[in-house]
């Protein structure tokens, strides 16, 4: 019981982390398709590195927002695996109003 309580306290102390990159758009009211995937990291995020090519997600290569964050599901998986597997939620929002 003590070990479970210690694990919960350790997870709570880790806090939340979010990285967001936003490109200012000159156009307004553009329809913005979104892609959401999980990126895979290990040992509390110390192991794992990912390079994302936004052209895989946005055909025209016009990206408005890239966000790497945690959500309820990724935190639950991290706690369940005691930090061995740490998924992060990657959200890419495309700006389809920009022509190539």
N, C-alpha and C positions, 0 to 999 in steps of 0.2 A: 504494500500500500504506500509506503514511504517513497519507493522508487517511482511509482506512477505520479505521485504528487510532485516530486522533483522534476519529472519530465514535463509536466504541465506548466510548472513555474518557469522552467527553462524556455519552453516554447513561447510563453507569454512575454518573457524578457527580450526575445528576439525582435519583436515588433513587426511592423509592416514596412515594406519597401516597394516603391514604385518609381519607375523611370519613364518619363514621357518626353517625346520630341514632337514639336508642333511646327508646321510650316505655315506661315501666313498666306492665306489665299486672297487673290485679288478679285475673285468672283464670289458671289453670294448665292445662297439657295441651291447649291449644287448637290446632286444625289451622290452620296458617299458610301459605296459598298464597303463592308467590313469583313476582314478575315480574322478568325480567332483560332489559335493553336496553342498547344502546350510545349514549352521548351524544357529540356531535361537537364537537371543538375544533380550532383551527389554530395554527400557529406556537408550538409547545411549550406550548399551553394559554393563551396570552395573548389569543387572539381566540376569542370564542364565549361565550355566556352562555345559560343555559337555566333556565326556570322550569317546574317540574314540578307538575302538579295531581294529587295522589294519588288523587283521585276517579276519574281515568281508569283506575287500576290496582286500586283497592279499592272495591268497590261500596258498602259501608257507610261508607267514609271512615275506617275504623279501621286505622291504620297502626302496626305495632309497631317495624319497623326500616327505615331508609332508609340505603343505603350507596352511596357513589360512590368507586370504587377502580380500580386497575389489575389486570390479570391477564396471563398469559403472552401471550395473543393480542393484547391492546391494546398491550403493550410491543413485541411483534414488528412490528406495523403502524407504530408510532411510529418505530422504528429503521429500518424499510424505507423510510419516506418522509422520513427525515432530519428529523423533527420538524415537517414541514409539516402533516400530518394527525395529530391526537392523539385517538383515541377513549378514552372512559372508560366503565367498566362500572357501570351503575346497577342496583342491586338493591333492590326494594321488597317487604317482607314484610307481609302483611295479617293482621289479627287478626279472623277471621270469627266469633269467639265473642261479640263485642259487638253487641248489637242496636241498630238505628237509633232 
